[in-house]
Amino acid sequence: MTVYINASGRISADICKSRTALQLGQSVELPYFSAFEQQCLNLEQLYILLERQIEQCVLQAGWEITELAGIPILLGSTAYTIADCEYRVAHQQTLPSEPNLAVIGNHLQQKYGAKLFNFATSCTSSAQAIGYAVKMIEQGKCDRALVVGFEMFNRLTFEHFQAMGLLAQNANEKGIVLGEGIGCVALSNQPSDCQILGVASLTDHESLTNNSETALASLISKILQKSDRLPAEIQAVKAHFVGSEFDETEQALLQKVLPNRPLLFPKQELGHTLGASGALETAWLLEYLQKNSGSRPFLVLNYFLGFGGSNIGWLLQWK
């Protein structure tokens, strides 16, 4: 069964701003893509934003809000309820008894009556959610699905990345620049301008915190094989490129496998939104295709890599 993207939407940063890292008694201003007015979202504020994004995406797809009870919602995030916990501590409030992703899923389930599925696979969380949504539709388990990826600033994640020496110390040097946002993607078996082809996943066993060239090459090969497409048919690549040392290896591999293809870098505009990347960058990519692909068929390789090696990707065929 063919799977299409019928609509997408996102809340993301307009420009790169900054956040203050606080370690060993020192304050350091680091680049950061802030998407929300509040520095630290509590659950009530997050719920409002999630519901707004879901309902806008549903209406854009031409569906009815009342139909959500029959449409599974797949959530992907690394932030869980960490920001809410930090908000509560700052305001001398009691911590929740269940500080996890399921709390947010339970709220949306009660709100809409939908089946909820939660994904926590590091930076590929909402990308894996898209992959599973595609499988559910292909296997006839549902004919429509919504994928939501979200990431909010929280000091635990921010300081953890800084302590590992992974963050860029300014916007013009190597290193990861983190970001926050919400992305929503509506998928179904109903035709649209955008078709998903050849979803493939692969576990990279080489390192918990880095990627390997061999694994990425295998992932790309697997995507092409499953989609029954040749490398020559791919016209552009939505690359991973987070600002790490692996960027050079990734670029060299792409030049070898898919030489002289345009490379698209959503993280330069969104920041690295971790578990939200799959949904946010897919929404960003659809906006790019609407503006730049013209009327001819256009194939884009779209893949996501993450800590722990839970990697996934697919082809987007536009029109």
PyMOL commands that set and color helices and strands:
alter all, ss='L'
color gray80, all
select helices_A, chain A and resi 43-60+65-70+82-90+101-112+122-138+155-163+213-227+231-233+246-257+267-270+274-292+307-309
alter helices_A, ss='H'
color red, helices_A
select strands_A, chain A and resi 3-11+17-23+26-32+73-76+116-119+144-151+181-188+194-203+236-238+263-264+298-304+310-318
alter strands_A, ss='S'
color yellow, strands_A
deselect
rebuild
show_as cartoon
